Amino acid sequence: MLLPLTRSAFEPAPLHAVIADVPVPMLAHFGRLMSGEGWHVDLARMCLDRLYAYERIAQAHTSARAPLRDAALDLFAAYDRHAEGRWLQ
């Protein structure tokens, strides 16, 4: 005989996401500059996915626009200061 499922059986496991410690205004500025190039950036994903963040930063560094390249360097420095072990792998 099967027992009825309880509510706890339907609750998802807790997600222990770690958000990059990067200033939101810096991310927003970066996103606006990337949009100016026609490049989409998922700012929420930039906070959770290290590989994605570094790929977008590298892409920005290839821009012909100096403000975007500068923003990429500033953002890279901010991510670099973030503790390596705190990222989701």
C-alpha positions in Angstrom: 0.0 0.0 0.0 1.3 3.4 -1.0 1.2 6.2 1.5 -0.1 9.6 0.4 2.6 12.1 -0.4 3.1 14.9 2.1 3.7 18.5 1.2 7.3 18.2 2.1 7.8 15.7 -0.7 6.9 18.4 -3.2 9.1 21.1 -1.8 12.3 21.6 -3.8 15.7 21.2 -2.2 17.1 24.6 -1.1 19.3 26.3 -3.6 22.4 27.7 -2.1 23.2 30.3 -4.8 26.0 32.7 -4.2 25.7 36.1 -5.8 28.9 37.8 -6.9 29.7 40.8 -4.8 29.7 43.3 -7.6 28.0 46.7 -7.3 24.7 46.8 -9.1 25.3 50.2 -10.6 28.5 48.8 -12.2 26.6 45.9 -13.6 23.8 48.2 -14.9 26.3 50.5 -16.6 28.1 47.5 -18.2 24.7 46.2 -19.5 23.8 49.6 -21.0 27.2 49.8 -22.7 26.9 46.3 -24.0 23.4 47.1 -25.3 24.9 50.0 -27.2 27.0 47.5 -29.1 24.0 45.4 -29.8 25.2 42.7 -27.3 22.7 41.2 -24.9 23.8 40.6 -21.3 21.7 38.7 -18.7 22.7 40.7 -15.6 21.2 38.2 -13.2 23.2 35.5 -14.8 26.3 37.7 -14.5 25.9 37.4 -10.7 25.6 33.6 -10.6 27.6 32.1 -13.5 31.3 32.8 -13.5 32.0 31.5 -16.9 29.2 33.5 -18.5 30.4 36.6 -16.7 33.9 36.2 -17.9 32.8 35.5 -21.5 30.7 38.7 -21.5 33.6 40.7 -20.0 36.0 39.2 -22.7 33.5 40.1 -25.4 33.2 43.7 -24.1 37.0 43.9 -24.1 37.0 43.4 -27.9 34.8 46.4 -28.4 36.0 49.4 -30.4 34.5 51.7 -27.8 36.9 52.7 -25.1 34.2 53.2 -22.4 33.0 49.6 -22.8 36.6 48.3 -22.7 37.2 50.3 -19.5 34.0 49.1 -18.0 35.0 45.5 -18.8 38.3 46.0 -17.0 36.6 47.5 -14.0 34.1 44.7 -13.9 36.8 42.1 -14.2 38.7 43.7 -11.2 35.5 43.6 -9.2 34.9 39.9 -10.0 38.5 39.1 -9.4 38.2 40.5 -5.8 35.2 38.1 -5.3 36.2 35.0 -3.4 36.8 32.1 -5.8 35.1 29.6 -3.6 31.9 31.5 -3.4 30.9 31.0 -7.0 28.5 28.3 -8.2 30.5 25.8 -10.3 
